[in-house]
Amino acid sequence: MEQDYDPHRIEDKWQSRWNESRIFEPEPDEREKFFITIPYPYLNGNLHAGHTRTFTIGDVIARHKRMLGYNVLYPMGFHVTGTPIVGLAELIANKDPQTMDVYSRLHGIPDDILETLTTPESIVDYFKVEAEKAMRAIGYSIDWRRKFTTTDPTYKKFIEWQFNLLHDKGLIVKGAHPVKWCPNDNNPVEDHDILHGEEATIVDFTLVKFTYDGMVLPCATLRPETIFGVTNLWINPDIEHAKIKVTKDGREEIWVVSQEAYHKLTFTDRTVEFIENVPGKELVGLKVKNPLSGNEVITLPASFVKPGNGSGIVMSVPAHAPYDYLALKDLYDKDLSEYGITEDLKEIKLISLIQAKEFGEYPAVEAVEQLGVKDQNDPKAEEATKMVYRREFHGGVLKENTGKYAGVAVSKIKDILTRDLIDEGIGEVFYEFSEPVVCRCGTKCVVNMVKGQWFLNYSDPQWKAKVYKCIENMEIIPEEIRVEFNNKVDWLKDKACARKKGLGTKLPFDTNWLIESLGDSTIYMSYYITNKFFAQGVDVEQLKPSLFDYVLLGKGSVQQTAIDTGLSEQLIANIKSDFDYWYPVDLRSSGKDLVPNHLLFFLFHHVAIFEEDKWPRCLAVNGFVSLEGQKMSKSKGPILTLMEAVGTYGADISRMYILSSAEQTQDADWRNVGVESAKKQVERFYKLAMEIIDSGATSGIDDELKLIDRWMLSRLQQCVRETNNDMTSIRTRSALQNAFFLLYNDIKWYQRRGGSTLLYDVLDTWVRLMAPFTPHICEELWSAMGHGEGDFVSQAAYPIFCPRFIDNDAELAEELMCSTLSDIEEIIKVTKITPKMVALYTAPEWKIKAFKMALEMKNEGDLNPGKLIKTLMADPENRKYGKDIPKYVQKLVPDLSSMKTERFEMLLGMSLDEMTILKENIGCLANEIGCTIQVYNADEPEYDPENKSKFAAPLRPAIYLE
C-alpha cells in the first residue's frame, strides 16, 4: 500500500470496481427503501461547481442511508427541452466570439469539436456524455441504468400522458394572459431561458388617462389612489415620444407615450397604430386634465424619467412621494421659459389625501426633513420613499377629498379604484416587469398578452388547497423554508405551459404548441423507475396511456394493459411492482433558486396526478456557489467545471471542500485557497490512517482499557451521534466538523497522551464515518485494513451511536488534564517564565460541595444564589468560609444557569477524584511542560508560597510556577 496520497490513482481504481460490481444498481427487496432525487442538470454546458454542491449533498445522503441499511435509489437524467440549447446552437453556428471563447476556454471544449456543435441534437449528444463522465469522476453513487434525456421518444410519450391527464382534469386552460415574452424568439420565456432578471415578476400597474387637446397622456402607477394628489406630470424633454392610435374593446383613442412604451403596447391586447414622432420638449408646459378630479395640472421637465418605465410619462404627488417633492423643489428657482413656463412653481399647492398616524399633513415633506434628505440624488431619498409607502400602505386611510373612497384603507383601495377607473373609461391595466428581463438570446423581453395560449391553472383554489396540505404534511429542510413555500403557493398565478420554438414534446391536444421546459419537469422522478424497463428495448408505440394509467395510478388491469400495448403481463406487472416499491420520492434535494418555480410545480403536479400515498415526503434546499466571489454563468463565465475541479484536486478533496464550506441554505464561495486547505486535511487523514495500519495495530476493544482509552471511546461516540444527527438534518458542514475535524484532533490527543490500544478500532469507525463524504479514500483505507476485494466500505454498516461507551467521567478527566495543561502553557507564555517546578492545587472540599449542591438545585429547577448560600452556611464546617462562599456562589450560579443541557447533564453525575487523576498523569504533564509537577489539595497545601490555592475550583486547579 502506497504511503503517499495519489487521489487520481485511488479514485480511478475504486470507480472501476464500483462499476464492475454494480453496487449502486438497486432492486426491490425486503429492506426499507429510500428514493432520493436531485434536479437533473440542463445540458447547455458542462457541469460546474454549483452543480457539485447540490449533487454531492444528494450523493452523501444516498451513501449515508445506504450504509444505514436502506435500499437506496439515486438516479439521474438530463434536461434538454426549451430554447437555451437551440439558442446556443445558433450562436456556435454563427461563431459568436464571446460564445466561442467561453465554451473553448472555460468549458474546455476542443475547437475542432466545438465547431461541430451547430445543432441542438449535437449539443445534447455531446454534453450528456460529458455530464455523465463528470458525475462518475466525482464518485456519485448513481444508478445509470435509468438515465434519459427529456427529448427521448419514450419520455415524450410519458409527458403526453401527463398533459392529457391534466387537461382532462380541467387544470390546463386556454385564454389570454400576460406572459414573459421574447420578441426575437417569438416565444414565452421561463426562468431557464432568462439571461438577466430571473427574479422578475409581472406587476399589474394602473394606467391613468390624463388628457390634453383630444390626446391621452397615460401614466402608469402602482398607487392609483394618489391620483387625487397629483399636482403635475413629469416628462423627459430629451427623449422622443410617439403619437399612436390605440383601440381596445371598440374604444379608439390617440395616446402619447415614450417610444419604448409604444413597443411594449404592441404586445398587449390592444390594436396599436403609429402616427408620428413627438419630441419630448413639445410636451412640457402643457395644462393636462386629471381624469378623476377634473383639475388642470402642468407638465414639467424631468430628466430622471426613464422612457422604459411604464408609459414614459409620470404623475407627480409631492405630498406623498419624497422623490416628487424633491424634484419639484429643485425646479423652484430654475428658468423654464424655454418650455413656455413662466408661473412661479412655488405656488403649486401640495395635496394631502392619506391620513397615517405616524405623519401629519404632508408625509413626504416630513420624511425628507426627518432623514435630512438634501435633494433627489441623495441616497436617503430612497429610504424616505420606502418609509412613507410602508407606513401609508399598512396604516393609512383615504381622506375626505377622495369623495366616496374616504375612510377606505390604502391597503384595500387599489383593486376597487382600478375597477372603477376601467368602468369609467379613464383607466386601464398595464403589465410591466418588476425589473428588466433579458432572454438568453440577448433580446430585451416584454410582457405579452397572449391570446389562445395554454396555461396551467395554478390559481385554482382547490388545486392550491391540495398543495398546502402536501406542504403541511411533508418534512422540509430547513424548516423555515416552509413559510416561503406557502407564500409562493399563495402568490402563484396561472402559468403559460406551451411555446412555439425550442426542443420538447408537442402538446398532445394542440400540436401547434410545444410543452415548455418547466412544465415537462415536474413528475419525471416516476419516469426513472419505468425507464429502467423501457431502456431494455420497449417500442415507443407500445407506451400507450393505459400503461402509465395502470403502472403509475393503478387504473385498469394488467390483462387489458397487455392487450393495449402488446407487452407481456409479466413485464407490466414487474414495472408496476417496482413503481409501488420505490414511489413516492423520499427526499427531493435542490438549490434554493428552484423554490419559486420547479419545486413549486413539482408539488402542484404530484398532488394533481397522484393519490396522497404517492406525494413527496421531504424537500431539502441548499444555497448557491460562487467562484472567488463572483456568480458563475455557463454562458458568460466565470465558471469552474466539475471536471476541472476533479482533475486539479481529485474527487474526494473537491467533495470535502464543497461540503464543508457552508451550511445548507448559506451560499458557498469556491476559493482556491480553501481547496488547498481541504487538500492538506485529506492528506493528513490518509497519512495518519496509513501510519495506524502500517503499525500493525489490531482491535483492542476487548482488552483492559485505561482511562485515556475510555475517553477515546466516549469521544468517538459523541462524534458518531452528532454526525448522524447532522446528516438527518442535512447539515453537511457540521457533520464534517464532527466526523473529521474534531475526531482528528481527538485521535491526535489520544496518541499524545500515550493511547494506542484502540487505534485500529477508532480507525475502523472513522473510515466508515467518513465514507459518504470521501468515498474513494475510505475504500482504499478499508481495503488496507484487511477487508476483502468485494467488501466495500460503501456497503458497510454506518457507525451508530452506542450509549454504553459514553463515559462522562473519562471525558471530564481528560478535560481536566487538557485545560490544566493549556492554563499552564498560557501562564508561561504571558509571564515568560521558564519554570523549575509547577504546583497544582485541587479545589477545597467546600467548593466541591457548593458545586454539587448547585448542580442538584438546578436539576430540581430551584437554583438561586440566596438559597444556595443559606444552605451552605447551615453546615457548621462551611461557616469559616463565610466571606468566600457568597463570592464563589455569585460567580457559580450564572455559569450554571447559562450552561447548555448536554454539559449540565455531563457534570450532574460526575464522580471525579481530581487529585488522583492529576497525580496519575504527573509524568505526562511534566513531559509536556519540561519540569517537575507537584499536586496539592487546597484544603491542606504543604507548599503554597503565594497563596494560589485559594483560586482552586472544581475542574480548574490553581497553578503556581516556580
N, C-alpha and C positions, 0 to 999 in steps of 0.2 A: 504494500500500500504506500503510495507516494506521500511524503510529508508536505510538500508544497501544494498549496491550493490552486488547482487549474480548473476554473469554472467551466470552460467550454468542453474540455475533455469529459468531465464528470457529467455535465448536462446532456451531451450527445449520447453518452453511454446509457443513462437511465431513461431518457426519452425513447431510445430504441427498444429497451427492454419492456417499457410500458406498452409500446405499440405491439410488440410481438406477443405479449401475454394477454392483451385486450382487457386489462383490468378495469378500464373505465367505460365498458360497454355493458351496462347492467340489464338484466332480465328480471321480470317479476318473480318474486319468491315469497317465503313466509315472513321475511323481515318487514319492519315498518319502513315505508318508502319516504323519500324526501326529494321533491321535484323543485329544483331551483332554476330560474331563468334570468338572464340579463338582456337588455335591448340588443338585438343584432346590429352590427355596425353597418353604416351606409358606405357603399363602395365607390366613392368619388375621390379616393386617395388611400394611401397607406394608413394603417392604424398608428395612433400617436400616443403620447404619454397620458392624455386624458382618458383614452380607452383603457390604458394599462391599469389605471386606478379602479375603475368600475369593474372591469373584467377580473382583475386579480382579487378584489374583495369577494366577488362571486365564487372564484375558484377556492379561496381559503375557506369560505363557508362550506362549500361542497366537500372539500377534503376533511374538514373537521367533522362534519356529520357522518361521512363515510367511516371514519375511524371510530366514531361513537357507536357504530353498529347499524346505521341506517343504510337502506338500499337507495343510493343516490343517483339521480339522473341530472346531468348538467349538459344540455345540448347547445347547439349553435347553428345559426343560419346567416344569410346575408341579405341586406335590404338594398334594392336597386331601383325601385319604382319612383316615378316623379320626374322632374325636369332637370335636376342638377347634373346628372350623368350625360343627358342629351346636350346640355349647355357646355359641359367640359369637352365633349367630343367635337363640338363646333369650334371651340377655342383652339384645340390642338390642330384640327384640320386647317384653321386659318393661321396657324403658327403665331398665335398671340404671344408677344415677347415675355410678359410677366408670367403667363401660364407655363410657357416652355421652361423658363428659368426656375420657377418654384418646383415643378414636377421633376425636373432634371437634377437640380442642386439639392433641394430639401427632401424630396421623396426618394431620391437616389435611383430614378429610372434611367437606364442607359438610353442615350439619344436615339440609337437605331431602333429600340423598342418603342420609345415614346412617339416617334413619328408614325408608327403603325396604329396608334390608339385613336383613330379618327371616327370610329363608330361607337355608339353606346354598347353594342354587343362585345366589341373587342375590349372595351374598358372593363366591363363586368367580368369577362373571362380572365383578364389579367389580374385584377385586384382580388378576386375571390381566391385565387391560388396564393397570392401574396399574403392575404389576411390569414388564411389557414396556416401557412408556413410560420407566420409571426406568432400566432397563438400556440402552435406546437412548440416553437422555440423557447417560449417563456414557461412552458410546462403546465398548461391548463389541462385539467382532467376532464376533457370534453368527450362526449360520445359522438364521434364524427360520422357514424352511420346515418345520422338523422339530418345532416346538413342539406340546405336547399337555398335557392335564390328566389326572390319574390316575382321573378318572371318565368319560373319553371312552369311548363304547361299544366302539370298536376296541381301546383299551388294555385294557379288561376282558376281551376275547377273548384277548389276549396273556397276561394274568395267569391266566385259567382254564387255558390250555395249560400254563403253568409249574407250577401247583399240581397238576394232574393228573399231570404227569410226575414230580414229587417224590413224590406219593402212590404211583404205580406202582413207584417205586424203594424204597418202604418207608421213606422219610425223613420222612413225616408220619404220626403215630400218634395213636391215641385213648387217653385214660387220665385218671387223677386226679392232678393235680399242683398244688403251691402256686403261685399267681399273684398279682401285684399287682391289686387289685380296687377299683373304685369302687362303694360300696353304692348311691349315688344313681343312677348311670347303669346299674347292674347289668351292668357290663362289665369285662373285664380292661383295665388301663391300661399303656401303654408310655411311653417317655421323652417322646415328643411330647405326651402327654396330661397330663403332670405339671406342676403349678404350683410345688411345693416338693418337694425330695427326689429330684431326678433321679438322684443318685449312689447312692441307697439300694439295698441288695441284700437278698435274702431269706435270713435266717440260721436254721439249724435249732438250736433250743435243746432241751435235755433237760429234760423236766418230771418232777420227783421228787415222789412222793406221800407226804408226811408225813401221819399220821393222828391223829385225836382223837375219841373217842366215836362211832365209826361214820362220821365225816366225813373227807374228804380235803382237806388244805391243800396244794395243789400249788405247787412253787417252780420257776421256770424258770432254768436255768443253762447257761452255755457250758462249764463245767468240772465235769462230773458226778463226777469223781474226788474232788472236795473234800467230797462227802457224808460221807466218813469223818472230816472235821474239823469238822463242824457243832456249834456249842455252843448256838445259839439261832436262832429265826426273828425277822425284823423285820416288824412290822405297823404301818401308819399308823392310829392310833386316830381320826383326824379324817375318815376317808373311809368312805362307805357301801359295804359289800360285798354280795355276792349269794350266797344258797344256791341251788344248782342241781342238777338230776338230769342226769348225763352218761352216755350209753350209747354204747359203741363195741365192735364185734365181739362183741356179746352180753353184754358185761360192763356192769352198771349200778352206778353209784357216786353218792354225794352229795358234791359239791365246794363249797368256799367260796373265792370269788375276788373281785377288785375288779369293779365294775360294767363298767369298760372291758374287762376280760378276758372277762367273760361275753359282751359284744357280739362280741368277736373270736372266741370259741369257736363262736358260731353259724355262722361261715363255714368251720369245719373239717369234717373227715369224721366228726364226732360228732353224735349227736342230743342236743340240749340243751333242758331244760325249766326255767323259772324257778320257784322255790318261795317264797322270801321274801327281804326285805332283812335284812342283818345289820350293825348298827353296828360299826365297827372296834374301838371301845373294848371290846366284849364278847369280842373275840378275843385281847386282850392278857392275859398272865399264865397262859395255858394250858400244860399239860405235854403236848407232842405227841411222837409216836413216830417216830424215824428209821427208815425202812423197810429200810435196809441193815444198820445195826449193832444195831438194836433198842433203842438208848439213848433215854431221855426227855430232851427239851430244852425250854426255856421260850420262850414268845413274848414279845418285848419291844417297847415302843413306839418308833417311829422316824418322825418327820415327814418325813424325807428320802425315804421310799419313795414313788415315783410310781405312781399307780394304772394309768397307761397302759403301764408297763413290765412285760412278762411277765404273770404272773398277779396282780401287785399284792401278792404275799407273797414275801419274800426270805429265803433261808437265809444264815446268818452263819458265816464261817470265819475268825475273828480271827487265827489263826496264820499264815495265808497271804494274807489280804486286808487291806491297810492301812486301808481305809475301815471295815471291820467292827471291827478292833482299836480304831480311834479312837472309833467310835460307842459301843462297849461301855465304853471307858474314860470317856467323857463321862457315862455313866449311873451310875458308881460311887458318887457322893455325892448322887444325886437321890432324892427321896422318891417312891416309886412305889406307895404304899399305896392310892391311888385305883384301881389296877388289881388290888389284892389281892396285890401282890408285896411280901413282907417279907424275903426272903432277901438275904444280902449278895452282890451280883453280883461282888465281888472274888474270891469263892470259885469262880467259874466257871473251870475249868482249860482253857487253850488246848490244842488237839490238833494235833500236828505229824504230817503224813502224807507230805510230799515231802522228799526229800533233794536239795539242789542245792549244788554245790561252792562257790558264792560265799557261801552262807549257812550259819548254824548251825541251832539247833533251831526258832526262830521267825522266818522270813524277814520277815513283815510288821512285827514289832517292830523288827527290825534296820534295815529300810529307813526306817521312821519316825524312828528315832533318828539314823541316818546323815545324813538330809536335814534334820533339825531340824524335822519337821512338828509344828505346835502342836496342831491339832485337825482335825476332819473338814471344816471350812470353809477350811482353809489350801490355797491353790492347789498347794502342793508335794505334797499328798496324791495328786493325780492322777499326778504324776511317780513317786512311790513305788510306786503301783499298777502302772504300766507296767513299772517296773524289775523288780518281783517276778515278774509274769506272764511277762515276756520271758525272764528267766533260768530260771524253772522250766520253761517250755514247751520251751526249746531244750536244757537240760542236766539237767533234773530226772528222778528216778525215784521210784516209789512205795515207801514204807517197809513194814516187816513188819506193821504194824497194819492194812494194807489186804487182808490174807489172800491169796487166790490171785492177786491183782494185784501183789503185792510184786515189785519189780525191773523192772516194766514202765515204759517211758519215758512221761513225761507227754504227749509229742507224739503218742503212738500209742494212748493209753488211751481217748479219747472214744468212738470208734465201737464198740470192744469192750465197754465198760461200758454204753453206752446200749442196745446189743442185749441184754445180759444183764438189764438193768432191765426192758425191754419183755417179755422172755420170762418174767420172774418176776411180771409184772403190777404192778410198783411204779414204773414209769416209762413215759413216752410221749415222742414227738417233738412239739414245738410250734414252729411257724414264726412268725417275727417280723421286722420290718424293722430294718435296721441304723440307720436314722434315720427320723423321721416323714415320711410321704408324703401330699401333698395333691393331689387331682385339680384340673384347670383349672376344674371347676365349683365348687370351694371345699370339697368334701367330703373328710374325712379318709379315706384309703384303708386297707384291711385286706389281710391275706394270706388268700386264699380257696382252699380245697382244692376245685377244680372237677372234678366227675365228668363224663365224656362230653365233655371238652374236647379240641380238636385241637391237637397240638403238633408243632413241627418238632423232629426227633430229633437235636438238635445234640450230644448226649452220645455218639452213635455213634462208637466208636473209629476205624473205617475212614474215616468222613467227616472226622473231625478229622485223621487222618493225611494226607489229601489237602490239607487247608488248610495244615498245617505245611510240606508240600512246596512249595506255592504261595508261601508266605511266604519260604521259604528261597531260592527261585529268582528272586524279583522284587526290583526295586530299591525301597528305602524311604527317603524323605527326610523328616527327618534319620534317619540310620542307627540312632541309639539307640532309635528308636520300635519297631524290630523286636522287641526283648525284650518290650516291652509287648504287642505283638500276640500273640506266642507265649503269654504269661501269660494273656491274655484267652481265647484258644482253650482253654487248659488248664482254666480255671475254668468255661467256658460249659456251662450245663445246658440241658435241653430247654426250649423256649420256646413259650408259647401263641401260635398264629398266627391265631386267629379270635375274633370278638366278635359280640355281638348288636345293637349300636347303632352308628350313625355312617354315614359315606359310604364306599363301597368296592365291591369285587367279591364276589359271593356265592361261597362255597366250592363248586366245581362238583360235588363228590361228597357234599355235605351242605348243601343250600341254606338251612338254618335259620341258618347262620353267615355272617358277613362276614369276609373276609380282612383282618387288621389292617394298620395303616399302614406298619409297617417291613417286614412280610412281602411287601408288593407293591412294594417299592422296592429291589430287590436286583440285578436284571439289566436294569433299564429302559434302560440305555445302549444295548443292542442294539436297542431299540424306536425310538430316534432314527433309525436307519438305515432301518428299514422304514416308519416313519411318513411319510417324505417321499413315498412312493408311495401309502400309504393315504389321505393327506390330499387326493389328487387325485381322489377320488371312488369308491374301492373300497367296496363294500357290506359292512356289518358281517357279514352272514350268509355272505359269501364267505371270511371268515377262519377256515377250518377248521384243526383241529390239524395236518393233513397239510401245510399251507402253512408253519407255523412249524417243523415237523419237517424239511422239505426246506430251507428258507432258512437256518435257524439251526444245524441239526445235520447237514445233508447226507443225511438219510434219505429213501428213496423216489426217485421220478423226477419230472422236470419234466412229463412227459406225464400221469402219474397224478394229480399235484397239480392240473394244469389241469382234468382231468375232475372231481376232487373239488370244486373251488372255482368253476369257471366262469370263471376268469381266463385270459387268453391265456398261452400258453407263453412268449412274448417278455417279457411283463411279469414273470412269475415268475422267468425267467432273469435279468432286469435287477435284480430285488430281491436275488437270491442273489449276483449278481456284485458289487453294491455292498457287501453284507454281508461277503463274502470279502475285499474290498479294505480295508474300514475296520476290521474287527474283528481283534484284540482292542483293548481300551482301552489306550492307551499311557501315559496318566497320569490318575490319579484324584486330584484335589487337594481337600482338605477341612479343615474345622475339627477341632481335636483332640477336641472333645466327642463326635464320632461314632466314635471309635476303638472303644469298647466295645460299640457297637450296630450302626449302619448299616454302617460299613466292615467290621466283622467278618462281618455277614450277607452283604454284597456278595461277600466271598471264599468263604464257605460255599456260596452258591448257584451261583457260577460254576464251582467245582470239581465240584459235583454234576451240573450240566447239560451243560457244555461239555467238549470234549477239551482237552488241555493247550495246544495251539497257540492256543486262544482265551481262555486265562486272562489276567487283568490283568498288565501288565508293570511298572507302577510306581505306588506310592502316595506322596502327599506330604501332610503335615499342618501346619497353621498354628494360631497361638494365637487367643485371643478379642479382642474390642474392647469396652472400657468407655467411658462418656461422662462426662468430667470426674470420673473416679474411681469412678463408680457403674455397676453392672451394668445393662445395658439389658434391657427387657422389652417385648414388643409389647403385652401385655395390661394392664400396670400402669404402664409408664413407669419411669425416663425413657427416651426414645427420640429419636434423631436420624434422620429418614428419609433415605434416599438422595437423594430428590428435593429435600429441604430443603437438604442439603449442596451439591448441584449448583446449585440455584437461588441459593444465597447466594454460593458461591465459584467456581462453574464446575467442569466435569468434570475438566480437567487438574490443577487445584490440589487437588481432592479426591483424585484418584488419586495425585498426587505425595506428598501428606501421609500417606495411609494406608499407602503402600508404604515410606516412609522412616521411619515412626515406631517400628517394632520389627522384629526379625528372626525370621522363621519361627515357631517354637513359642513365642516370647515373646508375652505378651499386650500389646496396644496400648491406649493410652488417648487417645481423641479429645478434644483440648482446643482451645478456640477460639484461644488464644494461639499454639498450634503451627500451626494452619491459617493464621493471619495471617502467620506467618513463611514458610510454604510459598508463600503468595501473593506475597510480596516476591521470593522466589527465582525463581519462574516469570516474574514481570515483569522481573527482571534478565536472565534468559535471552533473553526476547523483545527487550528493548531493545538488548542487545549484538549479537544476531543481525541486527537491523534496521540497526544502525549499520554493520556489516560489509557488508551488502547494499547499503545506500544509498551507501556509499563508492565503489561501482563496482568493488570487488575482484573479481579473476578468478583462475583457477588459476595457481599459481606453482610447482607441484611439479616442473616441468621446468627451472626457472631455476637459476642458480648459487646454491647455498644457503650461507648463513653459519652460523657455529657456533650461534647462537641459533635458526636455522631447523631445524637438525639436532636440537637439543634439543627443540623443539616437536614435531617428527615422532616422536621417540623417546618422549616423554611420552604423546603421543596413542596410540601403540601399546600402551604399558603399560596405559592406561585401557581400550582395546579388549579386551586379553587378560583383564584382571581382571573386566571386566563380563561377558564371555561365560562365564568360569569361575563367577562368582556366579550367573548365570542358569541354568546347568546344575544347580547345587545348590539353586536356588530361594531364594537369599539376596537378596531384593529391596532390603533396606536397604543392604547392602554394594554391590550393583550400582549403585544410585543414588549412593552415595558416590563411586564411581569414574566413572560415566558423567556425573554432573552436577557435584557439589561440587568434587572435586579437579580435574576438567578445566576448570571455570570459573576456578579460581584460577590454573591453568597458563596459560590464554589471557590473563588479565589481566597476569600476569608477562611473558608474551611481548610484549604491547603496551607494557608499562612499559619493557622492555629495547629497544624500538625495532623489534621484529619486525612485519612486515606482509605479507611475500611469500606466506605460507601461510594467511592468514586465511580465504580462500574455501575452500581445501581442508580446513582444520580444521573449518569450519562444516559443510561437506558431510558429513563423517564424524560430527560431533557431532549433527546433526539426525537422522541415521539411527540413531545410538546411542540417542537419547532417544525415538525414535518409539514403541516398545512402552509406554513409561511415560506420556508426554504426547502422544498421537497427533494431537490436533486442532491444537495449536500447531505441531507439526512438519510437518503437511500445509501449514499456512499459510506457514511459512518455506520449505519445499521449493518451493512454487509461486512464492514471491517470488524464489527463486534462479534462476528461469527455466525450471523444468520445466513441461511441457505439461499441459493440462487432465486428460487421462486417465492421467497419470504420477503415481501415488500413492506417497508415501513408505512407506505401509503395505505396498506390494508391491516396494519397492526392496530391494537386497541389503544384508543387515546387515553392518556392518564386521567383518572377520575379521582376527585378529592376523597381521601381516606382519613376521617377524623381521628382514628386511633393513633395516627402518627403525630398529631398535633401535641406538642409538649411546651406549654407556656413557660414553665419554669426553666427549661433549657434555653428557650429564646430570651427570656429575661436575664438569665445568667450571661449569655453571650453579649446581650445588650449592655450589661454592666461592665463586662470586660472591654467592649469596643468603645463605649463612651468614656470610660476611665482612661483608656489609652489615648483617646482623642483629646481629652481635657489636659492630660499631662503634656502632650505634644504642643498644644496651644499655649500653655503657660511657658514652656521652654521657648517657643517662638516669640512671645511677647516680651519676656524678661531677658532673653538672650543668655540665659544661664546654662552652663554645662553641668548638670547635676552629678554629684558623687553618690547621692542616695535620695530616694523618693519615699516619703512616708504617706501611707493612705490611712484614712480614718473612717470606719464604717459608722452608720447612723446610731445614735444613742437609743436606748430602749423606749424612752418616752415618745420620741418622734415616730418610731415604728408603730407603737400603739395608736398614736394620733392618726397616722396614715391609714392603718387598717380600719380604725373606727370610722373615719371619714368615708372610706370606700363602702362600708356596710350601711352607713346612713344614706349615702347617695343611692345605693341599691334599693333602699326602702322608700326612696323619694322624699327624704326628710333631712337633707343636708343644708344646715345654715351655721354660720360662724358662731353665733351666740350659744346655741345649743351644744355644739362640739366643745367649745371652751369650757362651758359649765360641766359637761360630762367628764372631761379630762381632769378638771380641778377637783372633782369629787373624790378622786383617788389620792389618798394622803401621800403616796410615793411621788406624785407629779407636782405637788404644791411647791416644792423647792425650785421648780422651773416656771414659777408664776409669771415672771416677766417675759420669758421666752415663748411660752405657749401661745399667747394672743398674736404675737408677730408671725409665728410659724403658720397658725391657722388662717390668718388673713391672706397669706400667700397661697396656702394649700387649697382652700375651698374654691377660689376662682379657677385654679388649674384643673381641678377635678370636674367642675361644673361645665367647662368648655371642652372636656375630653370626648373624643369620638367613642362610640359604643364598643367597637372592636377592642380598642385599647383598654377601656374600662373593664370589660369582661376578662381580659387577659390578666389585669392586675388584681381583680377581685379574689381570685382563687390562688394567688401566688403563695408559695411557702419557701422563699429563698433564704439560705444562710449565707449572707454576703461575705462574712468573714472566711468561711470555709472555701467559697468559690475563689476569692481573691488569693488566698494562701495556696490553693492548689495550682493556681496559674501564675505564681510569682516568677517562675522560670521564663514563661512566655513574655511577661511584661518586662522583665529585666533584659531579656534578649532584644526586645524592640527598642527600649529606651537606652540601653547600654550602661546601666548602673544597677546597684543594689536596690531592692524594693523591700520595704517593711510595711506590715499591715497591723493596725491597732484598732481597738474598739473605742469609740469616742467617749463611752462611759468611764473607762479607766485607761487612758493612753499612758503608756510607760514613757513616751518621749513626745513632747509637743511644745517646742521652744517658742513658737509664735501663736499658740492657742488656736491653731487652724481647725481643731476637731469640732469646735462649736458650729462650723459651717456644714458639717456632715448631715446628709439627709438620705432617706431610703432611695436606693438605686443611684445615688450621687455622692460617692465618698469624697470627703475633704482631702486636699492634697497639700503637702509641704515639700518643697525642693531644697535640698541642702547642697 
